[in-house]
Every structure is written in structure tokens, then in C-alpha cells.
């Protein structure tokens, strides 16, 4: 069993969205982030919000040499959010 990968995802524009459009728009951005990640997650993976604009992705049993590929995939999935 490989140890796994832990990535943190920060929504850089979350504060701007909140200031310009309010809490509902910020919530919708968080929901869109979660929805964008769902199809790529395995049953053993975890994706959760851990702070105002920070999400954590835990990929169990994932070799460390896959981290660059995983990071690029996450970036691609969330680019449209």
C-alpha cells in the first residue's frame, strides 16, 4: 500500500466574490468547487473544506511520484470554477 497524497486547494478569489456578491455567491463557488471534483474522486478519497477558502484533498494509496499529475488534474478540473 502506498502512503498517499495530501493537497491543499486555495480559492484565491473567494474574498473578492464575497465582498462583491455576498455570502450566497461565495457559497455557490464552494459548491461548484466540490461538484467539479466529485467525478474525479475514488471512494477512498476525501475532499473537504477546511477553512474559509481552503479545501483539502486526501488521496489514499497513491504513489508520491503521481503528485505532479494529480496536481495538474486538480488544476484543470477547478480552472473553470
C-alpha positions in Angstrom: 0.0 0.0 0.0 1.4 3.4 -1.0 1.2 6.2 1.6 -1.0 8.7 -0.2 -1.1 12.3 -1.2 -2.4 15.3 0.6 -3.1 18.5 -1.4 -4.5 21.8 -0.3 -6.5 23.9 -2.7 -7.0 27.6 -2.1 -9.7 29.6 -3.8 -7.8 32.8 -4.4 -10.8 35.0 -5.5 -13.1 33.9 -2.7 -12.8 37.1 -0.7 -13.4 39.2 -3.8 -16.6 37.2 -4.6 -17.8 37.5 -1.0 -17.2 41.3 -1.0 -18.7 41.9 -4.4 -21.6 39.5 -4.4 -22.2 38.3 -0.8 -22.2 35.1 1.1 -24.6 33.3 -1.2 -22.3 33.7 -4.2 -19.3 32.6 -2.1 -21.3 29.5 -1.0 -22.1 28.8 -4.7 -18.4 29.0 -5.6 -17.6 26.5 -2.8 -20.4 24.2 -4.1 -19.1 24.4 -7.6 -15.7 23.5 -6.4 -16.9 20.4 -4.7 -19.1 19.5 -7.7 -16.1 19.9 -10.1 -14.0 17.5 -8.0 -16.6 14.7 -7.4 -16.3 12.9 -10.7 -12.5 12.5 -10.2 -12.7 11.1 -6.7 -12.4 7.5 -5.8 -14.5 6.1 -3.0 -11.3 6.1 -0.8 -10.5 9.7 -1.5 -11.6 12.7 0.6 -12.2 16.3 -0.5 -13.3 18.7 2.2 -13.4 22.4 3.0 -11.0 23.1 5.9 -11.1 26.9 6.1 -12.9 29.8 4.6 -11.3 29.4 1.1 -9.2 26.3 1.6 -10.1 22.7 0.6 -8.1 19.6 1.4 -7.7 16.6 -1.0 -6.6 13.3 0.6 -5.8 10.5 -1.9 -5.2 7.2 -0.1 -2.9 4.6 -1.5 -1.5 7.0 -4.2 2.3 6.9 -5.0 4.1 10.1 -4.4 5.5 10.1 -7.9 1.9 10.8 -9.1 1.7 14.1 -7.3 2.5 16.3 -10.3 -0.1 14.5 -12.4 -2.7 14.8 -9.6 -1.9 18.5 -9.1 -2.3 19.2 -12.8 -5.6 17.3 -12.9 -7.0 19.2 -9.9 -5.9 22.5 -11.5 -7.6 21.5 -14.8 -10.8 20.5 -13.0 -11.1 23.7 -11.0 -9.9 26.1 -13.6 -13.5 26.7 -14.8 -14.9 27.3 -11.3 
